[in-house]
Amino acid sequence: MQMEVKFQRKRGLKYNIYEEDELIENASAMGKYIEAEIGKMKLKHPSIGDFRNTGLLGCIELVKNKITKEPMAPFNAKPEEMTIMNKVAAKIKELGMYTFVRWNYIFVAPPLCITKEEIDEGLSIISEALKIADEYTMQT
């Protein structure tokens, strides 16, 4: 494949992997799929306050109370205020997934070529870790 790309460039042909592999279309479709799946997770996990995304880039906001939207950890939290979120992040890592967890957010940023099966696997890991945060929420 790499030789073909070099050959095309030498001949003046443009190779666009985004178009060839339909990565933009996949990002759009999988972004909608993630949004729907996290919508289902919101019903199961009282710690999910909101989910915001654009395509495949998004973040899950964790809260102590869905009504007041009190964050699980405040913005610019001190280390002692990050205990719950650190436990959530450690569980995600323990289960074999790496993602960025900061303050009260779990960031979601999979590759453009991700499949539904891979999304399901990742969201299953996050769901398992959210059980920790759910213990600290005010049930409504």
N, C-alpha and C positions, 0 to 999 in steps of 0.2 A: 504494500500500500504506500509506504513512504517513497519508494522508488518511482511509483506512478505519479505521486504528487510532484516530485522533483522534475520528472519528465514533462508533466503538464506545465509547470512554471517555466521551464526552458522554452517550451513552444509558445508561451504567452497565454496559456489557458488558465482560467481562474478556478481554483478548487475551493469550495465553501463547505466545510464539514457540517456546519449548522443546517444547511439546506439538504445536503446529501443524506445525512443521518436523521433528518426531520427532528432535530433537537428542540427547536422553538415550539413546534406543535406538541412534542412530548412534554415539554416543560409546562405548557398551558394546560394540557389534559391532566397531567399528574398533579399540578397545583390545585386544580379543582377537586381531584380525588382526595388529596390530603385535607383540603378544607372540609369536605364532606365527612371524612373519617374522624377528624378532630371534633367536628360538630357532634358526632355520636359519643366521642370520649367525654365531651362536656357534660353529657347527661349522667355519665358514670362517675366522674371525678369532681367532687365539689371544690377542689383546689384550682380548677381551670376557670379563670375569670374571663379570659378572652383569647382569641387567636386572630392574628393579623398576618396577611401574606400578600405577596405579589408573585404569582406563579409559584415557583418552588422556594422562594425565600420568605421565611416567616418566623414568627415567634409566638410561643405559648406563654401567656401571662398567668402566673400563679398568684392566688390571693388567699387570704385567711377568711374572708367573708365575701360572698358573691354580691351581696346587697350594697355594702359600703365600699367594695373594691379595695379594701386595705391590702396592700401588697404583702406577699409572703416574706419579702425582705425589702427594706426601703432603698430608694435610689442612693447610690454612693454609700452603701451599708458598711459599717465597721465589721471586722472579722467575727465578733461575737454575735452580730445580727444575721450572719450568713449560715448559721448552723444547719437549719432545715434545708436550705438550697444546696449546701455542701453535701449533705446526705443524699439528696436527690441526684446530684451530679455524680457522686461516687457510685451509686447504684447503677446508673446508666452505663458508666465506664465498666463496672464489674460485669455487667451483662453483655459486654462486647461492642458497645457503640461509643463513638466519640462525637460529641457535639458541644457547642459553646453554651455554658450556663452562666449567666451574669445577673446579679441582683435577683429579681423575681421572674426572670425570663429564661425559657429554654428555646434556643434558636434552632430553627430547622432550615437546613441549606444543603439538600442532597444534590448529587450531580445531575446534569440535564438528561442523562441517558437512563435514569432510574426507572424501574418497573413497578407495577402494582404490588407484586410479591415482595419486593425489597422494601417498599413503603410500609406494607403490613408488618414486616419483621421489625422495622425501626419503630413504628408506632406501638407495637406490642412491648418493646423494651421500655419506651417512655411511659406507657401505661402502667407497667409494673413498678417503675420508679415513682410514679405519682401517688402510689398507695402510701408512701412515706409522707408526702405533703398533705394528703387527705386527712391524716391523723391530727393535723394541726389546724384544720378549718373549723369554723363555726357552722354547724349544721343548721340549715334553715328549713 
